Amino acid sequence: MATFHQSLGKKVKDLLNKNFATGFKGSAKSGADIGVKFEAKTTATNGVELTSTLAKNPDGSTQAVFNGKYKEDNFSVETGYNTDKDFSTEAVFADAFTKGLELSGSYNVSGKGTNAKLSGKYQHDHFATSLDVTNYFNKGLNVVANGSLAVKNGATTISGSAKYHALSTGNKLENTEVKVDYETDSYVATFFTLYEEEQNTTGFSYHQNINENVEGAVEYTLVKEGDYRTDPILVAGVKCSVDDATTVKAKMTFQGATDNRLAIVFKKQISDDVVVELGGDLNLKTLLDVPSERADINGHKFGLNITLN
């Protein structure tokens, strides 16, 4: 089957960005942030999957998130609410009317406003296309349409996407993106270029299955804003399954002279019901000395996630 534009390069993104257990905000003036997150999952007798999450941030604030999901055959509905009074609900109908067609609708309320979104995806052996239209409920017209098309020929997929914003003050094309993807059983290489208003991002990513227990990934990105080009960003990571219950992930990020970081996460399945993740994110340039004037950039981060099923 052809892969959707949004999913191209996903293996690299997941390995380098997902589940590093260090996403906690704080002042970092002391040089270290520590956050703790507890997550409990259960399934009710009627099939509803319930998830409750409690997070304690380094600044002392807490947030609770409650999520419920119900799925039957090709239909699913999911609803979430948190103590910041954000609310979201989404319904998805897979293989609607014909195989490969997915239709969905969502409604979201947050401190940033309220919006409703209708989406459609169709996946075929040789192409995949998607379109979603979001209406933001504020004064005047505020509608965003996001469409994509990916065409597959053998191991190569060429895809493009565009985001169009209709406003009461005028319409504009917000961004366009092109990807070229080459995938085999052991590796996948992706070239991408994204133009968004006056910013142009171009890069390359590569994912390799080294063996059945080890996989690695690297991503190189160049960003140009108008006539100004930022420092290139190089991220390299590896994931290792030590045994059936233990996984270790590590990545290094290099950008200029001030933002070179090392992140490591250790994940352990303690039992069938308990999963523990312990992560750290260290700035290699300021490991021993954190200048207070750059504390927001140079601070180290640590996180602990505990999941109960």
C-alpha positions as CSV (number, residue, x, y, z in Angstrom):
1,M,0.0,0.0,0.0
2,A,1.1,3.6,-0.6
3,T,2.1,5.6,2.4
4,F,0.4,8.9,3.3
5,H,2.5,12.1,2.9
6,Q,2.3,12.8,6.6
7,S,3.7,9.3,7.5
8,L,6.7,9.5,5.2
9,G,9.8,9.7,7.4
10,K,7.8,8.6,10.5
11,K,10.3,5.9,11.6
12,V,13.0,8.5,11.9
13,K,10.6,11.0,13.8
14,D,9.5,8.3,16.2
15,L,13.0,7.1,17.0
16,L,14.4,10.6,17.5
17,N,11.5,12.4,19.1
18,K,9.0,9.9,20.7
19,N,8.9,8.8,24.3
20,F,12.1,10.5,25.6
21,A,10.3,11.2,28.9
22,T,11.8,14.7,29.3
23,G,9.1,17.0,28.1
24,F,8.7,19.0,31.3
25,K,8.9,22.8,31.4
26,G,10.6,24.8,34.1
27,S,12.9,27.8,34.7
28,A,16.0,25.7,34.6
29,K,17.9,28.4,36.5
30,S,19.3,25.8,38.8
31,G,20.5,23.9,35.7
32,A,18.2,20.9,36.1
33,D,14.5,20.3,35.6
34,I,12.8,17.2,37.1
35,G,9.2,16.1,36.2
36,V,7.2,13.1,37.1
37,K,4.2,11.6,35.2
38,F,1.9,8.8,36.3
39,E,-0.4,7.1,33.8
40,A,-3.1,4.6,34.6
41,K,-5.0,2.5,31.9
42,T,-8.0,0.3,32.2
43,T,-10.8,-1.2,30.1
44,A,-14.4,-1.1,31.3
45,T,-16.7,-4.1,30.8
46,N,-18.4,-2.3,27.9
47,G,-15.1,-2.1,26.0
48,V,-14.3,1.6,26.8
49,E,-10.6,2.2,27.2
50,L,-9.9,4.7,30.0
51,T,-6.6,6.5,30.6
52,S,-5.9,8.9,33.5
53,T,-2.6,10.9,33.6
54,L,-1.2,13.0,36.4
55,A,1.9,15.1,35.7
56,K,3.9,17.1,38.2
57,N,6.1,19.8,36.5
58,P,9.4,21.1,37.8
59,D,7.8,24.5,38.7
60,G,5.4,22.7,41.1
61,S,2.3,22.9,38.9
62,T,0.3,19.8,38.2
63,Q,-2.0,18.7,35.4
64,A,-4.5,15.8,35.1
65,V,-5.7,14.4,31.8
66,F,-8.6,12.0,31.3
67,N,-9.2,10.1,28.1
68,G,-11.8,7.6,27.0
69,K,-11.8,5.5,23.7
70,Y,-14.4,3.1,22.4
71,K,-13.9,1.0,19.2
72,E,-16.2,-1.4,17.5
73,D,-15.4,-2.9,14.1
74,N,-14.5,0.0,11.8
75,F,-15.9,2.8,14.1
76,S,-14.1,4.5,17.0
77,V,-14.7,7.5,19.2
78,E,-12.3,9.2,21.6
79,T,-12.8,12.0,24.1
80,G,-10.3,13.8,26.3
81,Y,-10.4,16.4,29.1
82,N,-7.8,18.0,31.3
83,T,-7.6,20.3,34.3
84,D,-6.7,23.2,32.1
85,K,-10.3,22.9,30.8
86,D,-9.3,21.7,27.4
87,F,-11.8,19.3,25.8
88,S,-11.6,17.3,22.6
89,T,-13.6,14.5,20.9
90,E,-13.1,12.7,17.7
91,A,-15.0,10.0,15.7
92,V,-13.4,7.9,13.0
93,F,-15.1,5.6,10.5
94,A,-12.5,3.3,8.7
95,D,-13.2,1.7,5.4
96,A,-16.3,4.0,5.0
97,F,-18.3,3.0,1.9
98,T,-15.3,1.4,0.3
99,K,-12.0,-0.3,1.4
100,G,-9.2,2.2,2.1
101,L,-11.5,5.3,2.7
102,E,-11.4,6.8,6.2
103,L,-13.7,9.6,7.3
104,S,-13.4,11.4,10.7
105,G,-14.6,14.5,12.5
106,S,-13.4,16.2,15.6
107,Y,-14.4,19.1,18.0
108,N,-11.9,20.8,20.2
109,V,-12.1,23.5,22.9
110,S,-9.0,25.0,24.5
111,G,-7.6,28.2,25.8
112,K,-6.6,29.1,22.2
113,G,-10.2,28.8,21.0
114,T,-12.7,26.3,19.5
115,N,-12.5,24.5,16.3
116,A,-14.2,21.7,14.3
117,K,-12.4,19.5,11.7
118,L,-13.7,17.1,9.0
119,S,-11.1,14.8,7.4
120,G,-11.0,12.2,4.7
121,K,-8.2,9.8,3.7
122,Y,-8.0,7.3,0.9
123,Q,-5.2,4.7,0.6
124,H,-4.6,2.6,-2.5
125,D,-1.7,0.3,-3.6
126,H,-0.1,3.0,-5.7
127,F,-1.4,6.3,-4.2
128,A,-2.6,7.8,-1.0
129,T,-4.5,11.1,-0.6
130,S,-5.9,13.1,2.3
131,L,-7.9,16.3,2.9
132,D,-9.0,18.0,6.1
133,V,-10.9,21.2,6.6
134,T,-10.8,23.0,10.0
135,N,-13.1,25.8,11.0
136,Y,-11.9,28.0,13.8
137,F,-14.8,29.7,15.6
138,N,-13.8,33.2,16.1
139,K,-14.8,36.5,14.6
140,G,-15.0,36.4,10.8
141,L,-14.0,33.7,8.4
142,N,-11.2,31.4,9.6
143,V,-11.0,28.1,7.7
144,V,-7.9,26.0,7.0
145,A,-7.7,23.3,4.3
146,N,-4.8,20.9,4.3
147,G,-4.4,18.4,1.4
148,S,-1.8,15.9,0.3
149,L,-1.1,13.3,-2.5
150,A,1.5,10.5,-2.5
151,V,2.3,8.4,-5.5
152,K,4.2,5.1,-5.1
153,N,6.2,3.3,-7.8
154,G,8.2,0.3,-6.6
155,A,10.3,1.4,-3.6
156,T,10.0,5.1,-4.4
157,T,7.2,7.4,-3.2
158,I,6.9,11.0,-4.3
159,S,4.4,13.2,-2.4
160,G,3.3,16.8,-1.9
161,S,1.1,18.7,0.5
162,A,-0.4,22.2,0.7
163,K,-2.1,24.2,3.4
164,Y,-4.5,26.9,2.4
165,H,-5.9,29.5,4.9
166,A,-9.1,31.4,4.2
167,L,-9.5,34.5,6.3
168,S,-12.0,37.3,6.4
169,T,-9.1,39.6,5.7
170,G,-7.9,37.6,2.7
171,N,-6.7,34.2,1.6
172,K,-3.2,32.8,1.6
173,L,-1.2,29.7,0.9
174,E,0.5,29.0,4.2
175,N,2.9,26.2,3.3
176,T,3.8,23.6,0.7
177,E,6.0,20.5,1.2
178,V,7.5,17.9,-1.1
179,K,9.0,14.6,-0.1
180,V,10.8,11.8,-1.9
181,D,11.0,8.5,-0.1
182,Y,12.9,5.3,-0.9
183,E,12.1,2.3,1.3
184,T,13.4,-1.3,1.4
185,D,13.0,-4.0,4.0
186,S,16.0,-2.8,6.0
187,Y,16.2,0.9,5.5
188,V,14.3,4.0,4.4
189,A,15.7,7.3,3.1
190,T,13.6,10.5,2.9
191,F,14.4,13.9,1.3
192,F,12.0,16.8,2.2
193,T,11.6,20.5,1.6
194,L,9.0,22.7,3.3
195,Y,8.2,26.3,2.4
196,E,6.2,28.2,5.0
197,E,5.7,31.9,4.4
198,E,9.3,33.3,4.5
199,Q,10.9,30.2,6.0
200,N,12.3,27.3,4.0
201,T,13.3,24.0,5.6
202,T,15.2,21.4,3.6
203,G,16.5,18.1,5.0
204,F,17.3,14.5,4.7
205,S,16.6,11.6,7.0
206,Y,17.6,7.9,7.1
207,H,16.5,4.9,9.2
208,Q,18.3,1.6,9.3
209,N,17.3,-1.7,10.9
210,I,20.7,-2.9,12.0
211,N,19.5,-6.2,13.3
212,E,16.4,-7.5,15.1
213,N,17.3,-5.7,18.3
214,V,18.9,-2.5,17.1
215,E,17.8,0.3,14.9
216,G,19.3,3.7,14.1
217,A,18.3,7.0,12.6
218,V,19.8,10.3,11.5
219,E,18.3,13.6,10.3
220,Y,20.0,16.7,8.9
221,T,18.0,19.9,8.5
222,L,18.8,23.4,7.1
223,V,16.5,26.3,7.8
224,K,16.5,29.6,6.0
225,E,14.4,32.6,7.1
226,G,14.4,35.3,4.5
227,D,18.1,36.1,3.9
228,Y,19.2,34.6,7.2
229,R,20.2,30.9,7.4
230,T,20.3,29.3,10.8
231,D,22.9,26.8,12.0
232,P,22.3,23.3,10.5
233,I,20.6,20.7,12.8
234,L,22.0,17.2,13.0
235,V,20.2,14.6,15.1
236,A,21.4,11.0,15.4
237,G,19.8,8.3,17.5
238,V,19.7,4.6,18.3
239,K,17.2,2.2,19.9
240,C,18.2,-1.1,21.4
241,S,16.0,-3.8,22.8
242,V,18.1,-5.3,25.6
243,D,15.5,-8.0,26.2
244,D,11.8,-8.6,25.8
245,A,11.1,-6.2,28.7
246,T,13.9,-3.6,28.4
247,T,14.5,-0.8,25.8
248,V,17.1,1.9,25.7
249,K,17.0,4.9,23.4
250,A,19.7,7.6,23.0
251,K,20.1,10.6,20.7
252,M,22.5,13.4,20.1
253,T,21.6,16.8,18.7
254,F,24.1,19.3,17.3
255,Q,23.2,22.9,16.3
256,G,25.8,25.5,16.3
257,A,28.0,26.2,19.4
258,T,25.4,26.5,22.1
259,D,22.8,23.7,21.6
260,N,24.5,20.3,21.6
261,R,22.5,17.8,23.6
262,L,22.4,14.2,24.7
263,A,19.2,12.5,25.6
264,I,18.8,9.0,27.0
265,V,15.7,7.1,28.0
266,F,15.4,3.7,29.8
267,K,12.1,1.8,29.5
268,K,11.4,-1.2,31.6
269,Q,8.3,-3.5,31.7
270,I,8.3,-4.3,35.4
271,S,5.3,-6.6,35.1
272,D,2.2,-7.1,32.8
273,D,0.7,-4.1,34.6
274,V,3.6,-1.7,35.2
275,V,5.9,0.2,32.8
276,V,8.6,2.6,34.0
277,E,10.4,5.1,31.8
278,L,13.4,7.2,33.1
279,G,14.9,9.8,30.9
280,G,17.5,12.6,30.8
281,D,18.3,15.4,28.4
282,L,21.7,17.1,29.0
283,N,23.3,20.1,27.3
284,L,26.8,19.0,26.5
285,K,28.2,22.5,26.3
286,T,27.1,23.5,29.9
287,L,27.1,20.1,31.7
288,L,29.1,21.5,34.6
289,D,28.4,25.3,34.3
290,V,25.0,26.7,33.4
291,P,25.1,30.5,32.7
292,S,22.0,32.1,34.3
293,E,21.4,34.4,31.3
294,R,21.0,31.3,29.0
295,A,19.2,29.2,31.5
296,D,16.1,28.7,29.3
297,I,18.3,27.1,26.7
298,N,21.1,25.4,28.7
299,G,19.1,23.7,31.4
300,H,19.2,19.9,31.8
301,K,16.0,18.0,32.0
302,F,15.0,14.7,33.7
303,G,11.7,12.9,33.6
304,L,10.0,9.8,35.1
305,N,6.9,8.2,33.6
306,I,5.1,5.4,35.3
307,T,2.3,3.6,33.4
308,L,-0.2,1.3,35.2
309,N,-2.4,-1.0,33.0
